[in-house]
Amino acid sequence: MTSVIGFPGPHFCVLNSENKPRFQVQVRTLGSKDSPVLSSDSVAVNGVSVIEEREERRSLIDEGNGRLRHKVNKEKRVKDGVLESLEPLWDDGYGTVTVKDYFDATKEMIKPDGGPPRWFCPVACEAPLKDSPILFFLPGLDGTGWGLILHHKALGKAFEVRCLHIPINDRTPFEGLVKFVEETIRLEHASSPNKPIYLVGDSFGGCLSLAVAARNPTIDLVLILVNSASSIERSQLQPLFPILEAIPDELHTAIPYLLSFVMGDPTKMAMVNIESRLPPSLKLTQLSRNLTALLPCLSSLADIIPRATLLWKLKLLKSAAAYANSRLHAVKAEVLVLASGKDNMVPSRDEAQRLMNSLQNCTVRHFNDNGHTLLLEDGINLLTVIKGTCKYRRSRKRDYVSDFLPPSMSELKYTSDEVFGLLRLATGSVMFSTLEDGKIVRGLAGVPHEGPVLIVGYHNLMGLELNSLVEEFLREKNIMVRGAAHPELFWGKSGSSASLDLLKVFGAVPVTAKNLFKLLSSKSHVLLYPGGAREALHFKGEEYELFWPNQPEFVRMAARFGATIVPFAAVGEDDLLELVFDYNDLKKIPVISDYIKESNRDAIRLRDETSGEVANVDLFFPGVLPKLPGRFYYLFGKPIVTKGKKEILKDKENANKLYLEIQSDIENSLAYLLKKREEDPYRSIIDRTAYRAIYSPIHEVPTFEP
């Protein structure tokens, strides 16, 4: 990335020498090829950004149950000055920047300078990963380009970020803005023809993104439309627009206050940096303080959008929507639409559905509790959404191995606390592993740290064991376990469901020979269930039975790369759920039977009939009832080293022998755990809760002695 230091700047970039820079940006103007420095003269402490100082204070590792320790800076794997990869639980900065920082950053930007629209690159978007694609942010009505400020640090690791700034007195017509953006992406495409180009369009920027995509169908574009204003003609505020034109200048200062409550949710904005684990009373106190600090900032909206600018932007918005809507048929780009459920500016939910029906390749994600200014509110991490919808790639086709970005600490905390918090509490998972001398110990010390490692085991009902397993490897060993999942979850009818996004954020890949080859060759830790859907959707009375293929599918692949195979067992499904209706029961109910048949008609099939009972299982949701929770137990067996065992590759008999040994090891581990859990005085959630309340956090609750 080009340096931000040492370029001569136009007149609007000149700094007040008495002030120290806080927000530095690269700038490229219309008709200019230079990249001067633009800095805000906002307050800095000892020359250090307040944001940077806050991020440094919050650079902590979450050890679970509210315990934190300072994070060792291991997020960067740098080679020759280029960031090669990210460590698991890297710091994405989410929650360290607030909406108040947005208003601070715009103060210098909104001063009239007579200049044209221009691109800038925030310094918070530091050097990204090697071969990262470029991302252009196209702003909403404010035009400042700072609408991504909450996401700069995270996006800056995965993209070359450029933001469009439209000065408040600029009157470039919509077609002129389209040509400006179009010229930029064509230059970028010419320099990197094999990389995708991302356009994040916020509100008005959504119309601009669609227009550019329609005019450039041969360029590999990925559009992310955030509450697209292409539906402005159906806005709830249409009757008020003529009134805005008639309001005298003296009363205009009140308009931004009104618009701020219409366009966004101040409460959601104020909650960005509030920890979810805080007690309700502390949350309320901090929310009150944040709102008190935020409300005075709203007065600056009158400076960001003066009366003349507001009237011009409304006219610009109407022409933009008409232009974009008339060309939807020409859009060939990959599109992700983000729609707020409480958008009082435009009907975003309805517009998302319309766009999905009109565009050729469109995915939609809804945010039911957010307002129009989605990117400035709590409840969304844009990079997480991009990863969860499998939209991140660095070439023309997504590679599930090389394009994977490991989860950040904030993503783990969100998933652990807010998504699976109750399940985590209910299962009270405890891990055991086997050392090389055969001794069983609590924790994951027996699992090799260096890959490639192939973790092979039994799949509990509906995959209930997955979350705790992946989380514990991250917390204890800082290792990302890449789970091999059914391709239907990626490419089938259910693949676009939002409920599966976190599965992809935490490393799941379609289970194919090609992906397994890539993962093992990159020395990854891979989680594989030979029994697959047959075990996860087993019938009544089949708890803890293995249903493996007849052929040793994974043994020879592991031996080819010298991977260490770790067999594991997990028990606890029968302590959590009661299986009421299995596949056989559901097939007897006519309506449900027809639904299962129809939903599996075009489902992806993994195996042929020679694979035995595990072949081509119909996918369905079994009928279950919750129980008073017991506990989940995991046992990772003694590692099996395949490195140097060439006979496994050459001799099918030797491979099959090892395959049966692994299967037997898992069955013995299942039997061991089922027996030993009877000795656990804290198997019941009631006993665990009482112990934790008196003595210790959840991960320190005792269990049986191995």
Disulfide bonds with the S-S distance in Angstrom:
none
